[in-house]
Amino acid sequence: MIISSSAQINDYYWCNSGTGTNDCNINCDKLKDNDIADDVKCAKKIFARHGFNDAWNGWKNNCKGKNLSSYTSGCNLTC
């Protein structure tokens, strides 16, 4: 699992780790640098193919249905 600057992206399916499918057509190291443009592009591809709930198991298993407001308090988010 690659923890990119913007998302958790499975290195077996989505980037070139030497094994797997590399569906985002990107080297995994590019998902660890400070340029998030390629991370976002890959995350959008994952979302388009699987939606949010089916693609990010870490979120589904650890966060879904839980009060996560403590992680965003002080961020002045508006929707």
Secondary structure, DSSP 8 states (H G I E B T S, - for coil): -EE-SS-EE-TTTSSBSSSS--TT-SBGGGGSSS--HHHHHHHHHHHHHHHHHHH-HHHHHHTTTS--HHHHTTS----
